[in-house]
Amino acid sequence: ETGVTQSPTHLIKTRGQQVTLRCSSQSGHNTVSWYQQALGQGPQFIFQYYREEENGRGNFPPRFSGLQFPNYSSELNVNALELDDSALYLCASSLAAGRSYEQYFGPGTRLTVT
Amino acid sequence: QQQVKQSPQSLIVQKGGISIINCAYENTAFDYFPWYQQFPGKGPALLIAIRPDVSEKKEGRFTISFNKSAKQFSLHIMDSQPGDSATYFCAAHKAAGNKLTFGGGTRVLVKP
């Protein structure tokens, strides 16, 4: 059973640029959620995708967008990067039903915006 | 709006001691209250979870106590070991939207 993988591991971008982060979900999981974790804080829910559709969104602006592909992998896109976007971005996969509170997290992508 | 409040922010305990982490929530629409453990450089991993109609759940050295009327729940780590040194997050799960709301985290250090 393959776990959740994310790429890249680290990324440095300049303010105003755009970034795409990628996630492969755990085998058998059809739901992918993205979280932003600032240093020393808990993960904050960005949005979730189920069957290639956005299935819920947290308090993040529209410049945060995503995609889910037929194989359940996912992308997080952030446009017009701001310094405050510097954080660890976590992807988590889960089942849509049953133990849906059990989300399997990847190791994250550390984004630094300068 | 912080819907799940966690305390303390950090905790130092001697090996063999008990670590206690507390959380309080506001929204009553949550259906599960999981605890996640995060080691440096890793994503959070589910440790143990409880439903709001259960007052206590124990798995090995980890116990969740849940007080529905007070909207509070806590994690007890018995016989704490140096390998338990990590950051612990309480969370609340809402079935609608399959969304997890996390607390701010507690950094636990177990001294040998």
gemmi code that builds the backbone of each chain (N, CA, C; Angstrom):
import gemmi

chains = {
    "A": [
        ("GLU", (0.862, -1.202, 0.000), (0.000, 0.000, 0.000), (0.888, 1.238, 0.000)),
        ("THR", (0.720, 2.104, -1.019), (1.541, 3.299, -1.120), (0.904, 4.424, -0.331)),
        ("GLY", (1.721, 5.150, 0.435), (1.211, 6.263, 1.222), (1.069, 7.509, 0.373)),
        ("VAL", (0.709, 8.595, 1.024), (0.530, 9.878, 0.356), (1.902, 10.484, 0.063)),
        ("THR", (2.100, 10.862, -1.174), (3.361, 11.500, -1.544), (3.096, 12.908, -2.057)),
        ("GLN", (4.055, 13.787, -1.832), (3.935, 15.174, -2.270), (5.238, 15.625, -2.929)),
        ("SER", (5.075, 16.513, -3.906), (6.260, 17.075, -4.558), (5.986, 18.522, -4.935)),
        ("PRO", (7.022, 19.353, -4.922), (8.371, 19.042, -4.431), (8.401, 19.065, -2.891)),
        ("THR", (9.552, 18.763, -2.340), (9.722, 18.784, -0.887), (9.863, 20.219, -0.388)),
        ("HIS", (10.672, 20.970, -1.090), (10.896, 22.373, -0.741), (10.797, 23.218, -2.003)),
        ("LEU", (10.422, 24.477, -1.802), (10.258, 25.380, -2.933), (10.477, 26.803, -2.458)),
        ("ILE", (11.228, 27.562, -3.229), (11.406, 28.986, -2.925), (10.894, 29.799, -4.102)),
        ("LYS", (9.977, 30.709, -3.814), (9.384, 31.542, -4.858), (9.478, 33.005, -4.443)),
        ("THR", (9.293, 33.859, -5.436), (9.306, 35.300, -5.194), (7.869, 35.815, -5.132)),
        ("ARG", (7.667, 36.807, -4.317), (6.340, 37.427, -4.191), (5.784, 37.792, -5.573)),
        ("GLY", (4.521, 37.453, -5.802), (3.877, 37.730, -7.080), (3.896, 36.560, -8.047)),
        ("GLN", (4.777, 35.600, -7.808), (4.841, 34.442, -8.695), (3.698, 33.476, -8.418)),
        ("GLN", (3.642, 32.434, -9.235), (2.627, 31.385, -9.104), (3.337, 30.066, -8.797)),
        ("VAL", (2.649, 29.176, -8.073), (3.249, 27.901, -7.717), (2.216, 26.784, -7.839)),
        ("THR", (2.703, 25.599, -8.203), (1.853, 24.406, -8.265), (2.474, 23.311, -7.419)),
        ("LEU", (1.709, 22.788, -6.492), (2.149, 21.698, -5.637), (1.355, 20.451, -6.006)),
        ("ARG", (1.999, 19.288, -5.899), (1.364, 18.062, -6.337), (1.247, 17.025, -5.225)),
        ("CYS", (0.234, 16.185, -5.359), (-0.041, 15.189, -4.316), (-0.589, 13.922, -4.957)),
        ("SER", (-0.064, 12.787, -4.520), (-0.622, 11.494, -4.918), (-1.261, 10.873, -3.698)),
        ("SER", (-2.517, 10.529, -3.806), (-3.247, 10.025, -2.648), (-2.927, 8.563, -2.377)),
        ("GLN", (-3.281, 8.115, -1.189), (-3.083, 6.730, -0.817), (-4.000, 5.848, -1.653)),
        ("SER", (-3.490, 4.675, -1.988), (-4.249, 3.742, -2.805), (-5.631, 3.474, -2.204)),
        ("GLY", (-6.670, 3.601, -3.030), (-8.033, 3.328, -2.575), (-8.769, 4.521, -2.025)),
        ("HIS", (-8.062, 5.629, -1.814), (-8.709, 6.834, -1.267), (-9.201, 7.732, -2.389)),
        ("ASN", (-10.448, 8.209, -2.268), (-11.032, 9.005, -3.338), (-11.188, 10.486, -2.993)),
        ("THR", (-10.733, 10.870, -1.831), (-10.891, 12.253, -1.372), (-9.534, 12.833, -1.004)),
        ("VAL", (-9.278, 14.049, -1.456), (-8.017, 14.720, -1.149), (-8.314, 16.084, -0.529)),
        ("SER", (-7.650, 16.365, 0.563), (-7.774, 17.666, 1.235), (-6.412, 18.330, 1.278)),
        ("TRP", (-6.424, 19.644, 1.224), (-5.189, 20.423, 1.329), (-5.255, 21.304, 2.565)),
        ("TYR", (-4.121, 21.387, 3.265), (-4.020, 22.199, 4.470), (-2.772, 23.076, 4.393)),
        ("GLN", (-2.858, 24.235, 5.017), (-1.703, 25.112, 5.166), (-1.300, 25.103, 6.637)),
        ("GLN", (-0.032, 24.834, 6.911), (0.438, 24.822, 8.292), (1.562, 25.849, 8.458)),
        ("ALA", (1.235, 26.957, 9.078), (2.248, 27.959, 9.384), (3.113, 27.441, 10.527)),
        ("LEU", (4.296, 27.972, 10.639), (5.250, 27.514, 11.641), (4.675, 27.633, 13.043)),
        ("GLY", (4.670, 26.530, 13.785), (4.196, 26.551, 15.159), (2.694, 26.561, 15.313)),
        ("GLN", (1.961, 26.320, 14.234), (0.503, 26.329, 14.304), (-0.085, 25.025, 13.790)),
        ("GLY", (-1.375, 24.851, 13.999), (-2.059, 23.684, 13.487), (-2.397, 23.853, 12.015)),
        ("PRO", (-2.603, 22.759, 11.319), (-2.997, 22.846, 9.907), (-4.337, 23.561, 9.743)),
        ("GLN", (-4.419, 24.410, 8.711), (-5.653, 25.111, 8.382), (-6.202, 24.558, 7.070)),
        ("PHE", (-7.464, 24.196, 7.071), (-8.111, 23.600, 5.906), (-8.223, 24.606, 4.773)),
        ("ILE", (-7.711, 24.209, 3.600), (-7.819, 25.081, 2.419), (-9.038, 24.667, 1.600)),
        ("PHE", (-9.032, 23.430, 1.108), (-10.184, 22.879, 0.392), (-10.032, 21.380, 0.251)),
        ("GLN", (-11.115, 20.764, -0.244), (-11.146, 19.322, -0.424), (-11.718, 18.996, -1.795)),
        ("TYR", (-11.218, 17.926, -2.382), (-11.725, 17.461, -3.664), (-12.221, 16.028, -3.553)),
        ("TYR", (-13.373, 15.810, -4.163), (-13.985, 14.478, -4.207), (-14.552, 14.291, -5.590)),
        ("ARG", (-14.153, 13.218, -6.257), (-14.609, 12.943, -7.627), (-14.390, 14.156, -8.533)),
        ("GLU", (-13.203, 14.726, -8.420), (-12.724, 15.814, -9.282), (-13.476, 17.129, -9.095)),
        ("GLU", (-14.295, 17.218, -8.048), (-15.030, 18.450, -7.774), (-14.620, 19.000, -6.402)),
        ("GLU", (-14.580, 20.321, -6.260), (-14.318, 20.907, -4.953), (-15.504, 20.615, -4.046)),
        ("ASN", (-15.193, 20.080, -2.865), (-16.227, 19.575, -1.961), (-16.197, 20.285, -0.612)),
        ("GLY", (-15.755, 21.507, -0.585), (-15.660, 22.258, 0.659), (-14.424, 23.134, 0.610)),
        ("ARG", (-14.517, 24.295, 1.231), (-13.436, 25.260, 1.170), (-13.334, 25.998, 2.491)),
        ("GLY", (-12.130, 26.250, 2.935), (-11.897, 27.041, 4.140), (-11.797, 28.511, 3.790)),
        ("ASN", (-11.320, 29.318, 4.741), (-11.243, 30.758, 4.550), (-9.976, 31.167, 3.804)),
        ("PHE", (-9.865, 30.738, 2.580), (-8.723, 31.102, 1.744), (-9.231, 31.812, 0.499)),
        ("PRO", (-8.471, 32.803, 0.002), (-8.934, 33.579, -1.167), (-8.910, 32.740, -2.431)),
        ("PRO", (-9.585, 33.232, -3.477), (-9.686, 32.499, -4.750), (-8.356, 32.249, -5.435)),
        ("ARG", (-7.284, 32.980, -5.049), (-5.998, 32.716, -5.697), (-5.429, 31.352, -5.287)),
        ("PHE", (-6.075, 30.725, -4.308), (-5.775, 29.332, -3.982), (-6.786, 28.478, -4.747)),
        ("SER", (-6.291, 27.655, -5.646), (-7.188, 26.809, -6.423), (-6.600, 25.409, -6.531)),
        ("GLY", (-7.428, 24.473, -6.965), (-6.940, 23.109, -7.026), (-7.565, 22.305, -8.140)),
        ("LEU", (-7.044, 21.118, -8.285), (-7.569, 20.162, -9.256), (-7.453, 18.769, -8.661)),
        ("GLN", (-8.377, 17.896, -9.046), (-8.213, 16.485, -8.738), (-8.351, 15.736, -10.060)),
        ("PHE", (-7.515, 14.759, -10.258), (-7.496, 14.014, -11.508), (-8.218, 12.678, -11.342)),
        ("PRO", (-8.545, 12.005, -12.483), (-9.280, 10.736, -12.394), (-8.592, 9.687, -11.534)),
        ("ASN", (-7.267, 9.748, -11.401), (-6.569, 8.771, -10.551), (-6.509, 9.243, -9.095)),
        ("TYR", (-7.266, 10.302, -8.782), (-7.405, 10.877, -7.441), (-6.205, 11.702, -6.994)),
        ("SER", (-5.155, 11.804, -7.820), (-4.068, 12.713, -7.468), (-4.581, 14.144, -7.559)),
        ("SER", (-3.808, 15.077, -7.020), (-4.333, 16.438, -6.912), (-3.223, 17.467, -7.046)),
        ("GLU", (-3.616, 18.662, -7.403), (-2.710, 19.803, -7.446), (-3.281, 20.958, -6.649)),
        ("LEU", (-2.399, 21.717, -6.020), (-2.761, 22.975, -5.379), (-2.025, 24.074, -6.125)),
        ("ASN", (-2.745, 25.056, -6.596), (-2.165, 26.191, -7.286), (-2.369, 27.457, -6.466)),
        ("VAL", (-1.323, 28.234, -6.334), (-1.440, 29.513, -5.642), (-0.900, 30.593, -6.565)),
        ("ASN", (-1.745, 31.562, -6.874), (-1.349, 32.681, -7.732), (-0.976, 33.894, -6.895)),
        ("ALA", (-0.235, 34.818, -7.521), (0.115, 36.095, -6.874), (0.608, 35.863, -5.449)),
        ("LEU", (1.665, 35.087, -5.308), (2.177, 34.705, -3.996), (2.475, 35.912, -3.120)),
        ("GLU", (2.130, 35.777, -1.839), (2.402, 36.796, -0.834), (3.358, 36.204, 0.202)),
        ("LEU", (4.035, 37.086, 0.929), (4.993, 36.621, 1.933), (4.321, 35.703, 2.953)),
        ("ASP", (3.075, 36.010, 3.302), (2.339, 35.214, 4.305), (1.963, 33.819, 3.806)),
        ("ASP", (2.185, 33.563, 2.527), (1.904, 32.223, 1.995), (3.019, 31.248, 2.353)),
        ("SER", (4.100, 31.742, 2.912), (5.193, 30.871, 3.341), (4.675, 29.949, 4.435)),
        ("ALA", (4.744, 28.637, 4.187), (4.183, 27.661, 5.121), (4.497, 26.264, 4.614)),
        ("LEU", (4.104, 25.282, 5.416), (4.134, 23.889, 4.996), (2.755, 23.562, 4.439)),
        ("TYR", (2.689, 23.053, 3.233), (1.415, 22.696, 2.624), (1.270, 21.175, 2.667)),
        ("LEU", (0.221, 20.756, 3.322), (-0.025, 19.337, 3.537), (-1.185, 18.860, 2.692)),
        ("CYS", (-1.007, 17.699, 2.124), (-2.069, 17.030, 1.398), (-2.483, 15.821, 2.229)),
        ("ALA", (-3.772, 15.555, 2.285), (-4.258, 14.402, 3.030), (-5.302, 13.670, 2.205)),
        ("SER", (-5.226, 12.358, 2.193), (-6.238, 11.587, 1.479), (-7.088, 10.803, 2.473)),
        ("SER", (-8.288, 10.518, 2.068), (-9.207, 9.787, 2.945), (-10.301, 9.152, 2.097)),
        ("LEU", (-11.120, 8.382, 2.765), (-12.324, 7.855, 2.140), (-13.439, 8.871, 2.330)),
        ("ALA", (-14.383, 8.891, 1.425), (-15.478, 9.856, 1.520), (-16.453, 9.472, 2.619)),
        ("ALA", (-16.494, 8.181, 2.947), (-17.448, 7.736, 3.957), (-16.732, 6.818, 4.933)),
        ("GLY", (-17.459, 6.353, 5.950), (-16.844, 5.488, 6.941), (-15.905, 6.274, 7.829)),
        ("ARG", (-14.654, 5.870, 7.923), (-13.687, 6.538, 8.793), (-13.111, 7.769, 8.083)),
        ("SER", (-13.977, 8.672, 7.660), (-13.517, 9.826, 6.895), (-12.733, 10.808, 7.751)),
        ("TYR", (-12.831, 10.672, 9.095), (-12.045, 11.543, 9.971), (-10.579, 11.102, 9.979)),
        ("GLU", (-10.327, 9.893, 9.464), (-8.965, 9.375, 9.431), (-8.331, 9.809, 8.121)),
        ("GLN", (-7.582, 10.877, 8.187), (-6.956, 11.405, 6.999), (-5.471, 11.084, 7.043)),
        ("TYR", (-4.973, 10.639, 5.909), (-3.578, 10.237, 5.800), (-2.804, 11.381, 5.151)),
        ("PHE", (-1.874, 11.920, 5.896), (-1.136, 13.085, 5.443), (0.175, 12.709, 4.767)),
        ("GLY", (0.522, 13.494, 3.762), (1.842, 13.409, 3.182), (2.821, 14.199, 4.030)),
        ("PRO", (4.101, 14.176, 3.654), (5.120, 14.880, 4.433), (5.107, 16.392, 4.230)),
        ("GLY", (4.368, 16.842, 3.217), (4.239, 18.273, 3.002), (5.261, 18.843, 2.030)),
        ("THR", (4.924, 20.026, 1.540), (5.837, 20.835, 0.730), (6.093, 22.129, 1.477)),
        ("ARG", (7.355, 22.400, 1.756), (7.720, 23.638, 2.450), (7.896, 24.733, 1.409)),
        ("LEU", (6.998, 25.719, 1.435), (7.052, 26.846, 0.500), (7.585, 28.075, 1.217)),
        ("THR", (8.598, 28.670, 0.635), (9.140, 29.925, 1.148), (8.951, 30.992, 0.089)),
        ("VAL", (8.309, 32.087, 0.464), (8.092, 33.205, -0.454), (8.967, 34.371, 0.001)),
        ("THR", (9.820, 34.847, -0.897), (10.736, 35.939, -0.539), (10.386, 37.226, -1.294)),
    ],
    "B": [
        ("GLN", (-11.649, 32.651, 13.034), (-12.467, 32.081, 14.111), (-11.883, 30.714, 14.502)),
        ("GLN", (-11.354, 30.660, 15.733), (-10.725, 29.433, 16.178), (-11.781, 28.575, 16.842)),
        ("GLN", (-12.182, 27.513, 16.198), (-13.252, 26.679, 16.720), (-12.761, 25.627, 17.691)),
        ("VAL", (-11.469, 25.310, 17.650), (-10.890, 24.331, 18.565), (-9.683, 24.973, 19.246)),
        ("LYS", (-9.761, 25.095, 20.561), (-8.686, 25.717, 21.331), (-7.939, 24.642, 22.110)),
        ("GLN", (-6.617, 24.667, 22.046), (-5.790, 23.621, 22.644), (-4.807, 24.223, 23.632)),
        ("SER", (-4.586, 23.503, 24.731), (-3.613, 23.949, 25.732), (-3.011, 22.740, 26.442)),
        ("PRO", (-1.773, 22.847, 26.948), (-0.866, 23.987, 26.814), (-0.193, 23.987, 25.444)),
        ("GLN", (0.570, 25.018, 25.174), (1.313, 25.086, 23.913), (2.505, 24.142, 23.941)),
        ("SER", (3.077, 23.963, 25.117), (4.205, 23.060, 25.243), (4.170, 22.391, 26.614)),
        ("LEU", (4.864, 21.258, 26.682), (4.784, 20.421, 27.871), (6.080, 19.638, 28.001)),
        ("ILE", (6.668, 19.658, 29.182), (7.848, 18.835, 29.456), (7.477, 17.847, 30.553)),
        ("VAL", (7.734, 16.573, 30.305), (7.385, 15.538, 31.273), (8.541, 14.560, 31.386)),
        ("GLN", (8.729, 14.029, 32.559), (9.764, 13.031, 32.770), (9.314, 11.678, 32.228)),
        ("LYS", (10.275, 10.887, 31.803), (9.972, 9.520, 31.351), (9.191, 8.786, 32.429)),
        ("GLY", (8.100, 8.143, 32.004), (7.241, 7.431, 32.941), (6.103, 8.266, 33.491)),
        ("GLY", (6.137, 9.559, 33.237), (5.101, 10.451, 33.735), (3.874, 10.472, 32.828)),
        ("ILE", (2.899, 11.301, 33.200), (1.661, 11.424, 32.439), (1.626, 12.785, 31.735)),
        ("SER", (1.369, 12.760, 30.436), (1.194, 14.003, 29.667), (-0.306, 14.214, 29.488)),
        ("ILE", (-0.755, 15.424, 29.762), (-2.180, 15.740, 29.618), (-2.332, 16.978, 28.741)),
        ("ILE", (-3.122, 16.834, 27.687), (-3.367, 17.930, 26.747), (-4.879, 18.145, 26.670)),
        ("ASN", (-5.281, 19.406, 26.732), (-6.705, 19.728, 26.776), (-7.171, 20.493, 25.542)),
        ("CYS", (-8.399, 20.239, 25.140), (-8.989, 20.959, 24.016), (-10.435, 21.310, 24.310)),
        ("ALA", (-10.882, 22.428, 23.750), (-12.261, 22.855, 23.884), (-12.778, 23.243, 22.505)),
        ("TYR", (-14.043, 22.955, 22.256), (-14.610, 23.283, 20.951), (-15.886, 24.080, 21.120)),
        ("GLU", (-16.303, 24.727, 20.020), (-17.488, 25.575, 20.071), (-18.659, 25.006, 19.281)),
        ("ASN", (-18.366, 24.479, 18.115), (-19.417, 24.005, 17.210), (-19.926, 22.643, 17.665)),
        ("THR", (-21.227, 22.452, 17.703), (-21.760, 21.162, 18.148), (-22.017, 20.217, 16.986)),
        ("ALA", (-21.657, 20.625, 15.770), (-21.953, 19.797, 14.601), (-20.844, 18.803, 14.283)),
        ("PHE", (-19.837, 18.709, 15.152), (-18.743, 17.777, 14.904), (-19.175, 16.350, 15.234)),
        ("ASP", (-18.667, 15.373, 14.440), (-19.080, 13.987, 14.677), (-17.961, 13.095, 15.193)),
        ("TYR", (-16.717, 13.534, 15.090), (-15.587, 12.773, 15.610), (-14.529, 13.754, 16.103)),
        ("PHE", (-13.798, 13.326, 17.117), (-12.735, 14.151, 17.686), (-11.454, 13.324, 17.701)),
        ("PRO", (-10.643, 13.471, 16.648), (-9.395, 12.719, 16.577), (-8.209, 13.498, 17.151)),
        ("TRP", (-7.200, 12.765, 17.513), (-5.916, 13.351, 17.903), (-4.872, 12.891, 16.899)),
        ("TYR", (-4.049, 13.844, 16.474), (-2.991, 13.549, 15.538), (-1.641, 13.833, 16.183)),
        ("GLN", (-0.652, 13.053, 15.771), (0.720, 13.173, 16.275), (1.613, 13.551, 15.099)),
        ("GLN", (2.462, 14.544, 15.290), (3.339, 14.976, 14.210), (4.774, 15.048, 14.685)),
        ("PHE", (5.642, 14.331, 13.975), (7.083, 14.396, 14.224), (7.693, 15.403, 13.248)),
        ("PRO", (8.831, 15.988, 13.616), (9.476, 16.974, 12.721), (9.719, 16.398, 11.339)),
        ("GLY", (9.353, 17.169, 10.316), (9.579, 16.736, 8.944), (8.554, 15.754, 8.418)),
        ("LYS", (7.541, 15.460, 9.204), (6.506, 14.507, 8.798), (5.137, 15.182, 8.836)),
        ("GLY", (4.201, 14.569, 8.116), (2.822, 15.030, 8.232), (2.174, 14.439, 9.476)),
        ("PRO", (1.085, 15.036, 9.943), (0.375, 14.478, 11.103), (-0.128, 13.068, 10.807)),
        ("ALA", (-0.177, 12.243, 11.854), (-0.676, 10.877, 11.736), (-1.720, 10.643, 12.815)),
        ("LEU", (-2.830, 9.985, 12.435), (-3.901, 9.729, 13.392), (-3.413, 8.849, 14.532)),
        ("LEU", (-3.730, 9.277, 15.749), (-3.322, 8.545, 16.952), (-4.505, 7.792, 17.542)),
        ("ILE", (-5.575, 8.491, 17.767), (-6.764, 7.924, 18.400), (-7.922, 8.890, 18.166)),
        ("ALA", (-9.149, 8.377, 18.118), (-10.306, 9.237, 17.873), (-11.481, 8.775, 18.725)),
        ("ILE", (-12.390, 9.709, 19.019), (-13.549, 9.396, 19.845), (-14.793, 10.047, 19.273)),
        ("ARG", (-15.931, 9.388, 19.450), (-17.224, 9.964, 19.062), (-17.786, 10.737, 20.240)),
        ("PRO", (-18.624, 11.739, 20.010), (-19.138, 12.560, 21.111), (-20.096, 11.845, 22.050)),
        ("ASP", (-20.555, 10.637, 21.694), (-21.453, 9.910, 22.592), (-20.702, 8.919, 23.479)),
        ("VAL", (-19.369, 8.998, 23.466), (-18.522, 8.137, 24.291), (-17.717, 9.018, 25.248)),
        ("SER", (-17.614, 8.640, 26.503), (-16.928, 9.497, 27.483), (-15.433, 9.217, 27.583)),
        ("GLU", (-15.025, 8.018, 27.198), (-13.605, 7.689, 27.296), (-13.238, 6.607, 26.293)),
        ("LYS", (-12.046, 6.739, 25.724), (-11.537, 5.689, 24.828), (-10.060, 5.509, 25.100)),
        ("LYS", (-9.648, 4.269, 25.218), (-8.262, 3.963, 25.553), (-7.672, 3.056, 24.486)),
        ("GLU", (-6.460, 3.416, 24.035), (-5.719, 2.571, 23.120), (-4.271, 2.554, 23.589)),
        ("GLY", (-3.902, 1.443, 24.197), (-2.552, 1.339, 24.725), (-2.309, 2.366, 25.820)),
        ("ARG", (-1.276, 3.186, 25.647), (-0.961, 4.198, 26.654), (-1.708, 5.507, 26.436)),
        ("PHE", (-2.509, 5.576, 25.395), (-3.209, 6.815, 25.042), (-4.699, 6.699, 25.389)),
        ("THR", (-5.206, 7.718, 26.094), (-6.608, 7.743, 26.492), (-7.199, 9.107, 26.163)),
        ("ILE", (-8.396, 9.096, 25.547), (-9.149, 10.333, 25.345), (-10.278, 10.348, 26.365)),
        ("SER", (-10.416, 11.487, 27.052), (-11.573, 11.719, 27.920), (-12.419, 12.798, 27.266)),
        ("PHE", (-13.740, 12.576, 27.208), (-14.612, 13.503, 26.495), (-15.746, 13.960, 27.394)),
        ("ASN", (-15.939, 15.272, 27.487), (-17.016, 15.862, 28.285), (-17.908, 16.669, 27.349)),
        ("LYS", (-19.005, 16.047, 26.913), (-19.865, 16.667, 25.910), (-20.537, 17.937, 26.430)),
        ("SER", (-20.982, 17.926, 27.677), (-21.698, 19.090, 28.210), (-20.770, 20.304, 28.319)),
        ("ALA", (-19.507, 20.057, 28.632), (-18.538, 21.146, 28.753), (-17.870, 21.470, 27.427)),
        ("LYS", (-18.115, 20.662, 26.404), (-17.481, 20.807, 25.092), (-15.959, 20.801, 25.231)),
        ("GLN", (-15.480, 19.821, 25.995), (-14.047, 19.707, 26.210), (-13.623, 18.256, 26.060)),
        ("PHE", (-12.397, 18.044, 25.626), (-11.842, 16.705, 25.575), (-10.339, 16.792, 25.790)),
        ("SER", (-9.775, 15.688, 26.246), (-8.363, 15.710, 26.587), (-7.692, 14.401, 26.190)),
        ("LEU", (-6.392, 14.491, 25.999), (-5.552, 13.331, 25.693), (-4.616, 13.109, 26.871)),
        ("HIS", (-4.597, 11.876, 27.349), (-3.676, 11.492, 28.407), (-2.690, 10.483, 27.824)),
        ("ILE", (-1.401, 10.772, 27.978), (-0.377, 9.813, 27.562), (0.236, 9.257, 28.834)),
        ("MET", (-0.061, 8.003, 29.111), (0.449, 7.351, 30.317), (1.850, 6.817, 30.061)),
        ("ASP", (2.631, 6.719, 31.137), (3.984, 6.148, 31.043), (4.728, 6.749, 29.836)),
        ("SER", (4.783, 8.075, 29.788), (5.384, 8.769, 28.653), (6.817, 8.309, 28.401)),
        ("GLN", (7.139, 8.151, 27.115), (8.461, 7.684, 26.691), (9.130, 8.754, 25.814)),
        ("PRO", (10.466, 8.763, 25.766), (11.154, 9.744, 24.906), (10.666, 9.704, 23.459)),
        ("GLY", (10.269, 8.537, 22.971), (9.744, 8.405, 21.613), (8.400, 9.072, 21.409)),
        ("ASP", (7.750, 9.477, 22.503), (6.481, 10.197, 22.409), (6.699, 11.682, 22.167)),
        ("SER", (7.946, 12.126, 22.233), (8.249, 13.534, 22.009), (7.846, 13.916, 20.592)),
        ("ALA", (6.874, 14.790, 20.487), (6.279, 15.160, 19.200), (5.317, 16.316, 19.456)),
        ("THR", (4.706, 16.791, 18.383), (3.642, 17.781, 18.522), (2.307, 17.066, 18.359)),
        ("TYR", (1.398, 17.323, 19.262), (0.095, 16.681, 19.254), (-0.986, 17.711, 18.920)),
        ("PHE", (-1.869, 17.322, 18.026), (-2.961, 18.196, 17.627), (-4.299, 17.522, 17.930)),
        ("CYS", (-5.172, 18.227, 18.612), (-6.548, 17.757, 18.672), (-7.255, 18.287, 17.436)),
        ("ALA", (-8.318, 17.638, 17.065), (-9.062, 18.061, 15.886), (-10.527, 17.715, 16.074)),
        ("ALA", (-11.343, 18.352, 15.282), (-12.772, 18.062, 15.275), (-13.193, 17.847, 13.831)),
        ("HIS", (-13.940, 16.785, 13.603), (-14.334, 16.422, 12.245), (-15.813, 16.704, 12.017)),
        ("LYS", (-16.092, 17.328, 10.893), (-17.472, 17.586, 10.501), (-17.781, 16.737, 9.291)),
        ("ALA", (-18.797, 15.885, 9.399), (-19.122, 14.975, 8.304), (-19.478, 15.743, 7.034)),
        ("ALA", (-20.221, 16.839, 7.190), (-20.569, 17.663, 6.032), (-19.311, 18.347, 5.536)),
        ("GLY", (-18.846, 17.916, 4.368), (-17.619, 18.482, 3.838), (-16.373, 17.721, 4.240)),
        ("ASN", (-16.548, 16.705, 5.141), (-15.404, 15.872, 5.544), (-14.216, 16.744, 5.935)),
        ("LYS", (-14.480, 17.740, 6.779), (-13.473, 18.746, 7.125), (-12.934, 18.537, 8.535)),
        ("LEU", (-11.621, 18.624, 8.672), (-10.979, 18.583, 9.988), (-10.598, 20.000, 10.401)),
        ("THR", (-10.953, 20.374, 11.626), (-10.530, 21.638, 12.210), (-9.551, 21.310, 13.324)),
        ("PHE", (-8.330, 21.822, 13.222), (-7.283, 21.480, 14.160), (-7.123, 22.538, 15.242)),
        ("GLY", (-6.669, 22.063, 16.418), (-6.228, 22.984, 17.450), (-4.833, 23.478, 17.107)),
        ("GLY", (-4.294, 24.344, 17.953), (-3.011, 24.973, 17.678), (-1.798, 24.095, 17.919)),
        ("GLY", (-1.984, 22.966, 18.580), (-0.876, 22.045, 18.791), (-0.223, 22.179, 20.159)),
        ("THR", (0.295, 21.064, 20.657), (1.053, 21.020, 21.908), (2.347, 20.281, 21.651)),
        ("ARG", (3.439, 20.959, 21.922), (4.745, 20.335, 21.721), (5.127, 19.622, 23.013)),
        ("VAL", (5.235, 18.301, 22.950), (5.544, 17.491, 24.135), (6.983, 17.027, 24.067)),
        ("LEU", (7.709, 17.262, 25.150), (9.084, 16.782, 25.270), (9.152, 15.853, 26.467)),
        ("VAL", (9.549, 14.610, 26.236), (9.686, 13.641, 27.316), (11.165, 13.480, 27.616)),
        ("LYS", (11.546, 13.843, 28.833), (12.951, 13.779, 29.227), (13.287, 12.412, 29.799)),
        ("PRO", (14.403, 11.830, 29.373), (14.776, 10.485, 29.853), (15.180, 10.478, 31.329)),
    ],
}
model = gemmi.Model(1)
for chain_id, residues in chains.items():
    chain = gemmi.Chain(chain_id)
    for i, (resn, *xyz) in enumerate(residues, 1):
        res = gemmi.Residue()
        res.name, res.seqid = resn, gemmi.SeqId(i, " ")
        for name, pos in zip(("N", "CA", "C"), xyz):
            atom = gemmi.Atom()
            atom.name, atom.element = name, gemmi.Element(name[0])
            atom.pos, atom.b_iso = gemmi.Position(*pos), 0.0
            res.add_atom(atom)
        chain.add_residue(res)
    model.add_chain(chain)
structure = gemmi.Structure()
structure.add_model(model)
structure.setup_entities()
